Amino acid sequence: MCNLYSEMSGPAEIRAFARHLRDIAGNLRPQPGIFPDYSAPIVRNAPDGVRELATARWGMPSSQFALMESAKKRAAKLEAKGKPVDFKELLRMEPDIGTTNIRNLASKHWQRWLGHESRCVVPFTSFSENEVLSSGARPPVWFARDESRPLMFFAGIWTNWTSVRKVREGETTNDIFAFLTTDPNAVVKAYHPKAMPVILRTQDEIETWLTAPAPIALQLQRPLPDVALEVVARGGKQDGALAPV
């Protein structure tokens, strides 16, 4: 699963490509390494219908089942220490950094966000998967369109959500996002055999994802052609700081 990517383009380039009409993202800086729960730019269908560039935290809500299982484990540890447990409150305050990659769109958990009002596109210039070496090491391998790292977009969804993402923060309300995954193409499969992000390369694909009825938009959940992606760097957690392959 992709849990690290970079976004090195500027807001003007994103605006020209994604055709957004409003910018509330502020002064975007290059981000050579974006990790789960980081704030990053998205282009979304805003509640008032305007297409806008905004920032959101990476990670959509985990399923209620996953949170329930996590809370049960925490409750068991507390009870083993003889401490009282208010399970309803424990579940409400269960930390959830979120789900970064979404594959099973048949899940009822995700279907609530498949309407065009909850769709977004996520600008990026490269993304990373971990290569598993015989030594057990898992260094990042970076993929992009080519060595110039032109702007592309992940097909994503977003929402506004109240939860506890980190214990030290307590309960907060945030705009959050995640992006879709699909079967890997041959380039990615050589390093990560299970999945790759759903990538949009053209303005027409962006328009389809942001505006088309769900049955049409979801046809974009398919691997990128092999010739449209290559390995551009490896070994570091920030693409901008790496030597070429």
C-alpha positions in Angstrom: 0.0 0.0 0.0 1.2 3.5 -0.7 1.9 5.3 2.5 4.4 7.8 1.2 4.3 10.2 -1.7 5.6 13.6 -2.8 4.1 16.8 -4.2 6.6 19.3 -5.6 4.4 21.3 -8.0 3.0 24.7 -7.2 -0.6 25.9 -6.8 -0.6 27.6 -10.2 0.3 24.3 -12.0 -2.4 22.4 -10.0 -5.0 25.1 -10.8 -4.2 24.9 -14.5 -4.4 21.1 -14.6 -7.4 20.5 -12.3 -9.3 23.7 -13.2 -10.3 24.6 -9.7 -12.0 28.0 -9.2 -11.2 28.8 -5.6 -8.0 28.4 -3.5 -8.2 28.1 0.3 -5.0 26.1 0.6 -2.8 29.1 1.4 0.9 29.2 0.7 1.6 25.7 -0.4 5.2 24.6 0.0 6.9 21.7 -1.8 6.5 18.4 0.1 9.1 15.8 -0.9 7.8 13.3 1.7 4.1 13.1 2.7 3.2 10.5 5.3 -0.1 9.3 6.8 -1.9 12.1 8.8 0.2 14.8 7.1 -1.7 17.8 5.7 -1.5 17.9 1.9 -3.3 19.6 -1.0 -6.5 18.2 -2.6 -8.8 19.5 -5.2 -12.4 18.8 -4.2 -16.0 19.5 -4.9 -16.8 21.9 -2.0 -20.1 21.8 -0.2 -21.3 24.9 -2.1 -20.5 23.2 -5.4 -17.4 25.2 -6.2 -14.2 23.2 -7.2 -11.5 24.3 -4.8 -7.9 23.7 -3.8 -7.7 23.0 -0.1 -5.6 21.0 2.4 -6.6 18.0 4.4 -5.1 15.4 6.6 -4.3 12.0 4.9 -6.4 9.2 6.3 -10.1 8.6 6.1 -12.0 7.1 9.1 -11.3 3.5 9.8 -14.2 1.1 9.9 -16.3 0.8 13.0 -15.3 -2.9 13.2 -11.6 -2.0 13.3 -12.1 0.7 15.9 -14.3 -1.7 18.0 -11.6 -4.4 17.9 -8.9 -1.9 18.9 -11.1 -0.6 21.8 -11.8 -4.1 23.0 -8.0 -4.8 23.3 -7.5 -1.6 25.2 -10.4 -2.4 27.5 -9.0 -5.8 28.2 -5.7 -4.3 29.2 -7.4 -1.8 31.5 -9.5 -4.5 33.1 -6.5 -6.7 33.6 -5.0 -3.9 35.7 -8.3 -3.7 37.7 -9.3 -0.3 36.3 -13.0 0.5 35.6 -14.0 0.7 31.9 -16.7 2.9 30.3 -16.6 1.1 27.0 -18.8 3.6 25.1 -16.5 6.4 26.1 -13.4 4.3 25.4 -14.7 3.6 21.9 -15.6 7.3 21.2 -12.0 8.3 22.2 -10.2 5.4 20.4 -7.3 7.0 18.4 -7.6 6.6 14.7 -4.9 7.9 12.4 -7.1 6.8 9.5 -7.1 4.6 6.4 -4.9 6.0 3.7 -5.6 3.6 0.8 -9.1 2.4 -0.3 -9.6 -0.8 -2.4 -12.9 -2.4 -1.6 -15.5 0.0 -2.9 -18.3 -2.5 -2.4 -17.9 -2.0 1.4 -20.8 -0.1 3.0 -18.2 1.8 5.0 -16.9 3.5 1.8 -20.1 3.7 -0.3 -21.3 6.7 1.7 -18.5 8.7 0.2 -18.6 7.7 -3.5 -21.0 10.5 -4.6 -19.4 13.3 -6.5 -19.8 15.7 -3.5 -17.2 13.5 -1.6 -14.7 12.9 -4.4 -11.4 14.7 -4.7 -8.2 14.5 -6.7 -4.8 14.5 -4.9 -1.9 16.1 -6.7 1.4 14.3 -6.6 4.7 14.1 -8.4 6.0 10.7 -7.2 4.9 7.9 -4.9 6.7 5.2 -3.0 6.4 1.5 -2.2 8.9 -0.5 -0.1 11.2 -3.0 -1.7 11.8 -6.1 0.4 15.4 -7.1 0.3 16.9 -10.5 1.2 18.4 -8.9 4.3 14.9 -8.0 5.5 15.4 -4.3 4.9 12.5 -2.4 3.2 13.9 0.7 1.5 11.5 3.0 -0.4 11.3 2.8 -4.2 10.0 6.0 -5.9 7.7 5.9 -9.0 6.9 8.8 -11.3 5.8 9.4 -14.9 9.5 10.0 -15.8 12.5 11.5 -14.2 11.1 15.1 -14.7 8.3 14.1 -12.3 5.4 15.8 -14.0 2.2 16.5 -12.0 -0.3 13.7 -11.8 -3.3 13.1 -9.5 -4.6 10.2 -7.4 -8.4 9.6 -7.4 -9.5 10.2 -3.9 -12.4 10.9 -1.5 -12.7 13.4 1.3 -14.9 14.3 4.2 -15.1 16.4 7.3 -14.8 14.2 10.4 -14.7 14.5 14.2 -12.5 11.9 16.0 -9.4 11.4 18.0 -6.5 11.0 15.6 -3.8 11.4 18.2 -4.1 10.9 22.0 -2.3 14.2 22.7 -4.7 16.1 20.4 -7.9 14.8 21.9 -11.0 15.0 19.8 -10.7 17.3 16.8 -12.7 18.0 13.6 -10.7 17.9 10.4 -11.0 17.7 6.6 -9.5 14.3 5.7 -8.9 12.3 2.6 -7.6 9.0 1.1 -7.1 7.7 -2.4 -8.2 4.6 -4.2 -5.9 1.6 -5.1 -6.2 -1.1 -7.7 -4.1 -4.0 -9.1 -0.5 -3.0 -9.7 0.9 -2.6 -13.2 4.1 -4.5 -14.1 6.4 -1.7 -13.0 4.9 -1.5 -9.5 4.3 -5.2 -9.2 8.0 -6.0 -9.3 8.2 -4.3 -5.9 4.7 -4.4 -4.5 2.6 -7.3 -5.9 -0.7 -6.3 -4.2 -1.7 -2.8 -5.2 -0.9 0.6 -6.7 -2.8 3.9 -6.4 -5.4 4.9 -8.9 -3.7 7.6 -11.0 -5.4 10.2 -13.3 -3.2 11.6 -16.0 -5.5 13.9 -18.1 -7.9 16.7 -17.5 -10.7 14.5 -19.0 -10.0 11.8 -16.3 -10.1 14.4 -13.6 -13.4 15.7 -14.9 -14.8 12.2 -15.0 -13.8 11.5 -11.5 -15.1 14.7 -10.0 -18.3 15.0 -11.9 -19.5 11.7 -13.5 -22.1 9.4 -11.9 -20.5 6.8 -9.6 -20.8 3.8 -12.0 -18.9 5.7 -14.7 -16.3 7.4 -12.4 -15.5 4.1 -10.7 -14.4 2.7 -14.1 -11.2 4.7 -13.4 -10.2 2.2 -10.7 -7.7 0.4 -13.0 -3.9 0.1 -13.2 -1.8 2.7 -15.0 -0.3 1.4 -18.3 3.2 0.0 -17.8 4.7 2.6 -20.1 3.2 5.5 -18.1 5.3 4.9 -15.0 9.0 4.3 -14.1 11.3 4.0 -11.1 13.0 7.3 -10.6 14.7 7.0 -7.2 15.2 4.6 -4.3 16.4 4.4 -0.8 15.2 7.6 0.9 12.1 8.9 2.6 12.0 12.1 0.7 12.0 12.0 -3.1 13.5 15.5 -3.5 16.6 14.5 -1.5 17.4 11.4 -3.5 19.9 10.6 -6.2 18.5 9.3 -9.4 18.3 5.6 -10.1 
